[in-house]
Amino acid sequence: KPVPEEELESEGAYLFQHESAEVMCYRQATRRSASLAKAWYDLGTTLLKLRKFELAIPAFRSSLKAQPSSTQAMLAIGQTALRVNDLAAAQDGFSRLQATQPDNDEAYRGLGLVYRKRRDFVAARACFMWVRKLRKKLKKH
């Protein structure tokens, strides 16, 4: 039995309103970037504790997407990706950290490890030299 056209129109309007509410809810949830970033970061650290390294990387990426200035997420991406030999993701995490915090010795150390695994010993050595230089600078202060 065919459904009357008026019912179809009202059902379509209801679905449209319903979808709009879902979209609005999603936007509200993602608008709270700091709390969302923390939730993703916490999920990533929980996955690390469970030794689910490959699953932790996307969680840390989501944290960084929710809060692009999160140096904590950048470092976590780099370190976790390095652990599973995902050198592209590791380099991305450490490079972002280095660009955000040029005096962060962990960024240079991580990049040095990435380059060493890639057998680019000249770049690795340069990064490790920066680590030494930055750590000496910290000791003076």
Protein Blocks (a to p, Z undefined) as FASTA:
>chain_A
ZZdfklmmmmmmmmmmmmmmmmmmmmmmmmmmmlmmmmmmmmmmmmmmnopmklmmmmmm
mmmmmmmmlmklmmmmmmmmmmnopaklmmmmmmmmmmmmmmlmklmmmmmmmmmmnopa
klmmmmmmmmmmmmmmmmmZZ
